[in-house]
Amino acid sequence: MHVSTYFSLRPSSMLWYLLMILARLRDDMVSFIRLFIFRFPFSYFWEKSNNLVLYIHNATRDLTKIPKHISFIVMEDDVDVAALSEAVVWCIVLGISCISIADKQGLLSRHRHQLDRLVTSRLYELNLPAKAVVCQPLTDTVSSDTSGDVAISVVLLSPATGRQLLATAAVALATADATTESSSANSTMEIKNHQEEISYQGVSVEQLDNKLRELSGLTDADLAFRIGPTDSLFLPSPWHFRLAEFYQVSSQKALRPEVFVAAKSNQTEDMSTTGAREGLVLGMGNPLLDLANTIDAAYLAKYNLKPNDAILAGPEHAQIFDDLIGRPDTQYIPGGATQNAIRVAQWLLRTPKATSMFGCVRLDDDIGKRLRDCMETAGVRPAYQCLPNSEPTGRCAVLISGEDRSLVTQLGSAGQFTEAHLDDPTNWAIVEAAQFYYVAGFFLTVCPPALMRIAEHSLAAGKTLMMNLSAPFICQFFKEPLLAAMPYVDVLFGNETEAETYAKEAGLPNPADARSVAVALAAMPLKPRPSGGDSAPRSRLVLITQGKGPVVAARSDGSVTEFPVRQLAPHELVDTNGAGDAFAGGFIAQYALGKPLELHNAQRSGQGYWLLMRLVYCLTDDLFAW
């Protein structure tokens, strides 16, 4: 909505001095004087207010789309109610129908009536036919009685709100499931008594998504302002920010109309889609079912395992899987490094079937069916090779100790993928349709010929091949296929341990220096594209993560950039399982959309999803096991 009223005369000097004196009086008196002088065309305040409306109107008149939901995320320790109330008014002037404000301390809920009063007063000054309804999820009901005005929802969020929403959603889904399965559970107390019998086998991410939207009354924010320090991943409530375009503002006091307009004008993305087409990204790897549980140092020592490592299971590790299956608190999670990253990329790309997944599962076992259903629910096309007489579908023991995780993988049928899968015309059409390919280093243990075939196609067609070192043992024992693939790799991921292991195996100096190793990996020879194709010189980008340390980004030209990692508070960190895959998935999505190299965006998206994913696991037991 844009309101335009034109007055041209300025106030006399006498009125100006009078208003300056009155400005020192109480807010009520000032408001009274302002309302009184609205009736006169020489009103200074009215003209100033009207200029604000005209400024926003004129600065945004050429926009072809307006966001439905704008969010302000306050990272500072205190809240400036006056500044935030002004920001709410600007949104209303622009025509935003839903506004949310989150603060990490939860302080704004204590000042909701002050916020409501300031916004209402400002809207009256501007003569805008709108009414702001300040509310909180789960505790308030927005009244539809607005006396003819347009109702604008201003929703207050906090960490407590997020936890309450997740817990309420989990209980609601469990209650519905228990009610369906047991007609005798007719009361909340009876349902609680049957809690151990509740199954989440029929619950999907879409159902949880819909329930959270229903409870909060919020859609995903189209544009989000992060206000204050950037050293935190704080997001107050799940789901509401996964699709948001973020704009950083230094402080609440720095919120000015020109900042607001600049952020909106720079947001050129379609509000409902990223523009990703179907089949844009193809992953090829080992589809697994993760069995996750917390263990102690003695358990690791029993099987000669390291706290933060990844290995293939041997005969001596068979008992681990039986142990985990026998534990009632084991979490069953669709996994596998490539599959994890592809799911995150799909979640961010939004377009159904923007991503596809190659891998091998057993045709007739329950785990394989669960994985296919999981990927379809997530929007990924699971183009698996399904073998009728193969080993059982692969699984991975995720052993969590403190902030570390140790992975023990039993490939099963995932290790029986063959190049013949690419001979199927339907599958090769998926290869040809993709523009970006992602393969974890673990796949080098399975079928290097399939990787090389896709690598050759990527090179010839001028596409992008991305690969991950994945684990130290890949650099130690699968050097030959790794080195064979490297000339085709455009983007390489790895962590500091994998980089150090590679450097030692390659005889590089300073193997513990992630920066120098990244430069060396980026400088490895690249195979030129065939004549007649893209004549532009090829360049490789190497990304090395270092846990809490900065992400190192090195290019073939020798340039290096380090991106600091936002530190998590101890209570925010559950474990590191999936963090690297989430980082890769977040980066893949942004890279595929042609976004500039701003790793903090990929990291924010990826790690934000990881934290949410882990939190949901904790609250809903094996919700993601389907």
C-alpha positions in Angstrom: 0.0 0.0 0.0 1.3 3.4 -0.9 -0.2 6.5 0.6 0.4 9.9 -1.0 -0.8 13.2 0.3 0.8 16.4 -0.9 1.3 19.5 1.1 3.8 22.2 0.0 3.9 24.9 2.6 6.5 24.8 5.4 5.7 26.0 9.0 6.6 29.5 10.2 9.6 30.1 12.5 7.3 30.7 15.4 5.7 27.2 15.1 9.1 25.6 14.7 10.4 27.1 18.0 7.2 26.1 19.7 7.4 22.5 18.6 11.1 22.4 19.7 10.0 23.4 23.2 7.1 21.0 23.3 9.4 18.1 22.2 10.8 18.1 25.7 7.5 17.3 27.2 6.0 13.9 27.7 5.2 11.7 24.7 1.5 12.0 25.3 1.7 15.8 25.0 3.8 15.7 21.9 1.5 13.2 20.3 -1.5 15.5 21.1 0.2 18.5 19.5 1.2 16.5 16.4 -2.4 15.2 15.9 -3.7 18.7 16.4 -1.5 20.3 13.8 -2.3 17.6 11.2 -5.2 19.7 10.2 -2.9 22.6 9.0 -1.1 22.4 5.6 2.0 24.2 7.1 2.6 21.3 9.6 6.3 20.5 9.7 5.8 17.1 11.2 3.1 16.1 8.8 5.3 17.2 5.9 8.3 15.3 7.3 6.2 12.1 7.8 4.6 12.5 4.4 8.1 12.7 2.9 9.0 9.4 4.4 6.0 7.8 2.8 6.8 9.4 -0.5 10.4 8.4 -0.3 9.7 4.7 0.2 7.0 4.9 -2.4 9.2 6.5 -5.0 12.3 4.4 -4.2 10.4 1.1 -4.6 7.9 2.0 -7.3 9.8 0.0 -10.0 9.9 -3.2 -8.0 8.0 -6.1 -9.7 7.5 -8.1 -6.5 7.0 -7.3 -2.9 7.9 -9.8 -0.1 5.0 -11.2 1.9 7.1 -11.7 5.1 10.0 -9.6 6.3 11.9 -10.6 9.4 14.2 -8.6 11.7 16.7 -10.7 13.7 18.3 -8.8 16.6 21.7 -10.2 17.5 22.4 -7.4 20.0 22.0 -8.0 23.8 19.3 -5.3 24.1 16.4 -4.2 22.0 15.7 -0.7 20.7 11.9 -0.7 20.7 11.7 2.8 19.0 14.0 1.8 16.2 12.2 -1.5 15.6 8.8 0.2 15.7 10.0 2.5 12.9 11.2 -0.5 10.8 7.7 -2.1 11.3 6.1 1.1 10.0 8.4 1.1 6.9 7.3 -2.4 6.1 3.6 -1.4 6.4 4.2 1.6 4.1 5.7 -0.8 1.5 2.7 -3.1 1.8 4.2 -6.1 3.7 1.5 -8.2 5.2 3.6 -10.1 7.8 6.5 -8.9 9.9 8.4 -11.0 12.4 11.0 -9.7 15.0 13.3 -12.1 16.7 15.7 -11.3 19.5 18.1 -13.8 21.0 17.4 -12.7 24.6 13.6 -12.9 24.3 13.4 -9.3 25.7 11.0 -7.9 23.1 8.1 -9.9 24.4 8.3 -7.9 27.6 8.0 -4.7 25.7 5.3 -5.8 23.3 2.8 -3.2 24.5 5.3 -0.4 24.1 6.0 -1.6 20.6 2.3 -1.8 19.8 1.7 1.7 21.1 4.6 3.2 19.1 3.6 1.5 15.9 -0.1 2.5 16.3 0.9 6.1 17.1 3.1 6.3 14.0 0.5 4.8 11.7 -2.0 7.4 13.0 0.5 10.2 12.3 0.9 8.9 8.7 -2.8 8.5 8.3 -2.3 4.9 7.1 -5.5 2.8 7.1 -3.7 -0.2 8.8 -3.6 -1.8 12.3 -0.6 -3.6 13.6 -1.4 -6.7 15.7 1.6 -7.6 17.9 1.4 -11.3 18.9 3.4 -14.4 19.8 3.0 -17.9 18.4 1.1 -20.4 20.5 0.0 -17.8 23.1 -1.9 -15.2 21.1 -4.8 -15.2 18.6 -4.8 -12.4 16.1 -8.2 -10.7 16.1 -10.0 -10.2 12.9 -11.8 -7.1 14.2 -9.7 -4.2 12.9 -12.5 -1.7 12.5 -12.2 -1.5 8.8 -8.4 -1.2 8.8 -6.0 -3.6 7.2 -4.5 -6.0 9.8 -0.7 -6.4 9.7 0.7 -9.3 11.9 3.8 -8.4 13.9 5.0 -11.7 15.3 7.6 -11.8 18.1 10.0 -14.7 18.2 12.8 -15.9 20.5 14.8 -19.1 21.2 12.1 -20.1 23.7 9.5 -19.7 21.0 11.5 -22.0 18.7 11.9 -24.7 21.3 8.2 -24.5 22.2 7.1 -24.7 18.6 9.2 -27.8 18.0 8.0 -29.5 21.2 4.4 -28.7 20.5 4.7 -29.9 16.9 6.3 -33.2 18.0 3.5 -33.7 20.6 0.8 -32.9 18.1 2.2 -35.3 15.5 2.6 -38.0 18.1 -0.9 -37.4 19.4 -2.4 -37.7 16.0 -0.4 -40.9 15.4 -1.4 -42.4 18.7 -5.1 -41.4 18.2 -5.1 -43.1 14.9 -3.5 -46.3 16.2 -5.3 -46.5 19.5 -9.0 -45.4 19.7 -8.8 -45.9 23.5 -6.4 -43.0 23.9 -9.2 -40.4 24.4 -7.4 -38.0 26.7 -4.1 -36.2 26.9 -3.1 -38.2 30.0 -3.9 -41.5 28.3 -1.8 -40.5 25.3 1.1 -39.6 27.6 0.7 -43.0 29.2 1.0 -44.6 25.8 4.1 -42.5 24.9 6.4 -45.4 24.6 4.1 -47.0 22.0 4.0 -43.9 19.8 5.6 -44.5 16.4 6.9 -41.9 14.0 7.1 -44.2 11.0 4.4 -42.3 9.1 5.7 -38.8 9.8 7.4 -36.9 6.9 9.3 -33.7 6.8 6.4 -32.2 4.9 4.0 -33.0 7.7 6.4 -31.5 10.3 6.9 -28.4 8.0 3.1 -27.9 7.7 2.6 -28.4 11.5 5.2 -25.7 12.3 3.6 -23.3 9.8 0.2 -24.0 11.3 1.4 -23.4 14.9 3.4 -20.3 14.2 1.2 -18.7 11.6 4.3 -17.9 9.6 5.5 -18.7 6.1 9.3 -18.6 5.3 10.6 -15.0 5.5 11.4 -13.6 2.0 13.8 -11.0 3.3 15.6 -11.1 6.7 17.6 -8.3 8.4 20.4 -9.6 10.7 21.0 -6.7 13.1 24.2 -6.6 15.1 27.2 -9.0 15.5 27.7 -11.7 12.9 29.4 -14.2 15.2 26.4 -16.3 15.9 24.2 -18.7 14.0 21.1 -17.7 16.2 17.8 -18.4 14.4 15.0 -18.3 16.9 12.5 -20.7 15.3 12.8 -23.6 12.8 11.8 -23.4 9.2 11.1 -19.6 9.1 14.4 -18.6 7.6 15.5 -21.4 5.3 14.4 -19.5 2.2 15.2 -16.0 3.3 17.5 -13.5 1.6 19.7 -12.1 4.4 20.8 -8.5 4.7 23.3 -7.5 7.4 22.8 -4.3 9.4 25.5 -3.2 12.0 23.0 -2.2 14.8 19.4 -1.3 15.5 20.3 2.4 15.5 21.7 1.9 11.9 18.2 0.9 10.7 17.3 3.8 8.4 14.8 4.1 5.6 17.6 4.2 3.0 19.0 0.9 4.4 15.6 -0.7 4.3 15.0 0.5 0.7 18.5 -0.6 -0.4 18.0 -4.1 0.9 14.6 -4.4 -0.8 15.9 -3.1 -4.1 18.9 -5.5 -4.1 16.6 -8.4 -3.6 16.0 -9.5 -7.1 15.2 -13.1 -6.5 11.7 -14.5 -7.0 10.0 -14.8 -3.6 8.5 -18.2 -4.3 11.4 -20.0 -6.0 15.1 -19.8 -6.5 14.8 -20.3 -10.2 16.5 -23.6 -10.1 15.3 -25.9 -12.8 14.6 -29.6 -12.4 17.6 -31.9 -12.7 20.2 -29.1 -12.2 22.4 -31.1 -9.7 23.3 -34.8 -9.8 25.0 -36.6 -6.9 26.6 -40.0 -7.1 27.6 -41.8 -4.0 26.8 -44.4 -1.4 23.2 -44.3 0.0 23.3 -45.5 3.6 21.1 -45.6 6.7 22.9 -44.0 9.6 22.6 -45.6 13.1 23.6 -42.8 15.5 24.2 -42.9 19.2 26.4 -41.4 21.9 29.3 -43.5 23.2 32.2 -43.0 25.5 36.0 -43.2 25.0 36.1 -46.8 26.2 33.7 -47.9 23.5 36.0 -46.2 20.8 39.1 -47.9 22.3 37.3 -51.3 22.3 37.1 -51.2 18.5 40.4 -49.2 18.0 38.5 -46.1 16.6 39.4 -42.4 16.7 37.0 -39.8 18.0 36.7 -37.9 14.7 37.3 -40.3 11.8 35.6 -42.2 9.0 36.5 -45.8 8.1 35.1 -48.8 6.2 33.9 -51.6 8.5 35.9 -54.8 8.8 34.9 -58.1 10.4 36.0 -56.8 13.8 33.4 -54.0 13.6 30.3 -56.2 12.9 29.3 -56.2 16.6 29.0 -52.4 16.5 25.8 -52.5 14.3 24.2 -55.2 16.5 25.0 -53.0 19.6 23.4 -50.0 18.1 20.3 -51.8 16.9 19.9 -53.2 20.4 19.9 -49.7 22.0 16.5 -48.1 22.3 17.8 -44.6 21.9 19.6 -45.2 18.6 18.6 -42.8 15.9 18.0 -44.1 12.3 18.8 -41.4 9.8 19.0 -41.5 6.0 22.7 -40.8 5.3 25.8 -41.3 3.3 28.0 -38.3 2.6 26.8 -37.5 -0.9 23.2 -38.1 -0.1 23.4 -35.8 2.9 24.8 -33.0 0.8 22.3 -33.5 -1.9 19.4 -33.4 0.5 20.6 -30.1 1.9 21.1 -28.7 -1.6 17.6 -29.7 -2.5 16.2 -28.2 0.6 17.7 -24.8 -0.3 17.0 -25.0 -4.1 13.3 -25.6 -3.4 12.3 -26.6 -6.9 11.0 -30.2 -6.8 13.6 -32.7 -8.3 16.2 -29.9 -8.7 18.6 -32.6 -7.5 19.0 -36.3 -8.4 20.9 -39.1 -6.7 22.7 -42.1 -8.1 23.7 -45.0 -5.9 22.9 -48.7 -5.3 20.4 -50.2 -2.9 19.0 -53.7 -2.5 15.7 -54.0 -4.4 13.6 -55.8 -1.8 14.8 -54.7 1.6 13.1 -52.3 4.0 16.1 -50.0 4.4 16.3 -49.5 0.6 12.6 -48.6 0.5 13.0 -46.2 3.4 15.8 -44.4 1.7 13.8 -44.1 -1.6 10.8 -42.8 0.2 13.0 -40.4 2.2 14.6 -38.9 -0.9 11.3 -38.5 -2.7 9.8 -36.8 0.4 12.7 -34.4 0.4 12.1 -33.5 -3.2 15.2 -35.4 -4.6 14.9 -37.8 -7.5 16.3 -41.1 -6.2 17.6 -42.7 -9.4 19.0 -45.7 -7.6 20.5 -48.9 -9.1 18.3 -51.5 -7.4 19.8 -55.0 -7.4 17.6 -58.0 -6.5 20.3 -60.3 -5.1 22.8 -57.9 -3.8 24.0 -57.5 -0.2 21.6 -55.6 2.1 21.4 -51.8 1.7 24.4 -50.1 3.3 24.5 -48.6 6.8 26.8 -46.4 8.8 27.5 -46.4 12.5 27.6 -42.8 13.8 29.4 -42.9 17.1 29.1 -39.5 18.9 31.5 -38.6 21.7 31.3 -35.0 22.9 31.6 -32.7 19.9 33.2 -35.4 17.7 31.8 -38.3 15.6 33.4 -41.4 14.3 31.9 -43.1 11.2 32.1 -46.8 10.6 30.5 -47.7 7.2 29.3 -51.1 6.1 28.7 -50.4 2.4 26.6 -53.4 1.7 24.8 -53.0 -1.7 26.1 -49.4 -1.9 29.5 -51.0 -2.8 28.0 -52.9 -5.7 27.2 -49.9 -7.9 28.3 -50.6 -11.5 28.9 -48.4 -14.6 26.1 -50.3 -16.3 23.6 -48.1 -14.5 24.8 -45.2 -16.8 24.0 -47.3 -19.9 20.2 -47.0 -19.2 18.9 -44.2 -21.4 16.7 -42.9 -18.6 19.7 -42.6 -16.3 22.0 -41.1 -18.9 19.3 -38.5 -19.7 19.6 -37.4 -16.0 23.4 -37.1 -16.5 22.9 -35.0 -19.6 20.3 -32.8 -18.0 22.5 -31.9 -15.0 24.8 -28.9 -15.0 26.6 -29.7 -11.7 27.9 -33.0 -10.4 28.9 -33.8 -6.8 30.7 -37.0 -5.8 32.1 -37.7 -2.3 35.5 -39.4 -2.2 34.0 -42.5 -0.6 32.6 -43.4 -4.1 36.2 -43.9 -5.2 36.1 -47.2 -3.2 33.1 -48.4 -5.2 33.1 -47.5 -9.0 35.8 -45.2 -10.3 34.9 -46.0 -13.9 31.4 -44.5 -13.4 33.0 -41.3 -11.9 35.4 -41.0 -14.8 32.6 -41.4 -17.4 30.7 -38.5 -15.8 33.9 -36.5 -15.4 34.6 -36.8 -19.2 31.1 -35.7 -20.0 31.3 -32.8 -17.6 34.6 -31.7 -19.2 33.3 -32.0 -22.8 30.0 -30.2 -22.1 31.6 -27.4 -20.1 29.9 -28.3 -16.9 31.0 -28.4 -13.2 32.4 -31.4 -11.3 32.6 -31.1 -7.5 34.3 -33.7 -5.3 35.0 -34.2 -1.6 38.2 -35.7 -0.1 35.7 -37.2 2.5 38.2 -39.1 4.8 41.9 -39.5 5.4 41.9 -43.1 4.3 40.8 -42.0 0.8 44.0 -40.0 0.5 46.0 -42.9 1.9 44.7 -46.0 0.2 42.8 -44.7 -2.9 45.4 -42.3 -4.2 45.3 -43.7 -7.8 41.6 -43.1 -8.6 41.8 -39.8 -6.7 44.7 -38.5 -8.7 43.0 -39.8 -11.9 39.9 -37.7 -11.2 41.6 -34.5 -10.0 42.3 -33.1 -13.5 38.5 -33.0 -14.1 37.6 -31.5 -10.7 36.4 -27.9 -10.7 35.5 -27.6 -7.0 37.2 -29.7 -4.2 36.0 -29.9 -0.6 37.9 -31.2 2.4 38.7 -30.7 6.0 42.0 -29.9 7.7 42.6 -33.6 8.6 42.0 -34.8 5.1 44.2 -32.0 3.7 47.0 -32.9 6.0 46.8 -36.6 5.2 46.9 -35.8 1.5 49.9 -33.5 1.9 51.8 -36.1 3.8 51.1 -38.7 1.1 52.1 -36.3 -1.6 55.2 -35.2 0.2 54.2 -31.6 0.4 56.0 -29.2 2.8 54.1 -27.9 5.8 51.3 -30.5 5.7 49.7 -29.1 8.8 49.2 -25.7 7.1 45.8 -25.9 5.5 46.4 -22.7 3.6 49.5 -24.0 1.7 47.9 -27.4 1.1 44.8 -25.7 -0.4 47.0 -23.7 -2.7 48.8 -26.9 -3.8 45.6 -28.7 -4.4 44.2 -25.8 -6.5 47.4 -25.7 -8.5 47.2 -29.3 -9.6 47.0 -29.7 -13.4 43.6 -29.3 -15.0 42.7 -31.1 -18.2 41.8 -28.6 -20.9 38.3 -28.7 -22.5 38.1 -30.3 -26.0 38.6 -28.1 -29.0 35.3 -26.6 -30.2 34.0 -26.3 -26.6 34.3 -23.6 -24.1 37.6 -21.8 -24.8 37.8 -20.1 -21.4 40.7 -21.3 -19.2 39.6 -23.7 -16.5 40.1 -22.8 -12.8 39.8 -24.9 -9.7 38.4 -23.8 -6.3 39.5 -25.7 -3.2 37.6 -25.2 0.1 39.2 -26.5 3.3 37.2 -26.4 6.5 38.9 -26.3 9.9 36.2 -26.9 12.4 36.1 -23.7 14.5 38.9 -22.2 12.4 38.4 -20.2 9.2 37.4 -21.8 5.9 40.3 -21.6 3.4 39.4 -20.9 -0.2 42.2 -21.2 -2.8 42.1 -20.8 -6.6 44.3 -22.0 -9.4 45.8 -18.6 -9.8 47.3 -18.8 -6.3 44.8 -16.5 -4.6 43.7 -17.4 -1.1 40.9 -16.1 1.0 39.9 -17.1 4.6 36.4 -16.9 5.8 35.9 -16.8 9.6 33.5 -19.3 11.1 30.7 -18.1 13.4 31.3 -19.7 16.8 28.5 -21.6 18.4 27.6 -21.3 22.1 28.1 -24.6 23.9 24.4 -25.1 24.3 23.9 -24.7 20.5 26.3 -27.5 19.6 24.9 -31.1 19.6 27.6 -32.9 17.7 29.5 -32.5 14.4 27.8 -35.3 12.6 26.8 -34.1 9.1 28.4 -30.6 9.5 30.8 -31.1 6.6 28.1 -32.5 4.3 25.7 -29.7 5.3 28.4 -27.2 4.4 29.0 -28.8 1.0 25.2 -29.0 0.4 24.8 -25.3 1.2 27.6 -24.3 -1.0 26.4 -26.5 -3.9 23.0 -24.8 -3.8 24.4 -21.3 -3.8 27.1 -22.2 -6.4 24.5 -23.8 -8.7 22.4 -20.6 -8.5 25.4 -18.5 -9.6 25.8 -16.7 -6.3 29.1 -15.0 -5.6 31.7 -16.7 -3.5 30.5 -15.7 0.0 31.2 -18.8 2.1 29.4 -17.4 5.1 26.1 -17.7 3.2 26.8 -21.3 2.3 28.0 -22.0 5.8 25.0 -20.3 7.3 22.6 -22.2 5.2 24.3 -25.5 5.6 25.1 -25.4 9.3 21.8 -23.8 10.1 20.1 -26.8 8.5 22.4 -29.2 10.3 21.6 -27.6 13.7 17.9 -27.7 13.0 18.1 -31.3 11.8 19.9 -32.4 14.9 17.5 -30.5 17.2 14.5 -32.2 15.5 16.2 -35.6 16.0 16.6 -34.9 19.7 13.0 -33.8 20.2 11.3 -36.4 18.1 13.4 -39.5 18.6 13.6 -41.3 15.2 11.3 -38.9 13.4 13.4 -39.0 10.3 13.5 -42.8 10.1 10.1 -42.9 8.3 
